[in-house]
Amino acid sequence: MAALKMAACTAMLVCVMLVVAAHVDATLTCGEITNLLSPCIGYAIFGGTVPTICCDGIKALNAASNGTADDRAACSCIMKGLSGIPGINYDLVGTLPETCGTTCPYKITPTTDCSKVD
C-alpha cells in the first residue's frame, strides 16, 4: 500500500512538473494577468497596506514578460480592467511597482497609450 501511494505521489509530481515546464515560456493571457493583479484592487481604491499577494502578482507578471509585445498586451489588459473599476486611484496604482520592490516598463495612468510601450 505504501508503494502504491509513493508511485501515485511520484506520478502527480511528474505531471505538475510537466505542466509548469510547459507554461514557463508561455505568454500570459489577460485572464491570467487579471488573476495575478486582482489582489491589488483594494489598495488601488482605498490605499493602506499593499498585500503581499499583490506584490507577488506584479513580480510574476514582470517575470513572465518576454519583451515589448508582452508588455503592450499586459498594459492593454490592465488598462481595460482598471477602466471598469469605479474609484481607482491611479496615483496609488503608480506606486505599486516601487512599493513592491520592482519596476514597470510603463506608467499606468488614465491616458496611457499601450501601443507606445517599448
Secondary structure, DSSP 4 states (H G I P E B T S, - for coil): -HHHHHHHHHHHHHHHHHHHHHHHTSPPPHHHHHHHHGGGHHHHHH-SPPPHHHHHHHHHHHHH--SHHHHHHHHHHHHHHHHTSTT--HHHHHHHHHHTT---SS---TT--GGG--
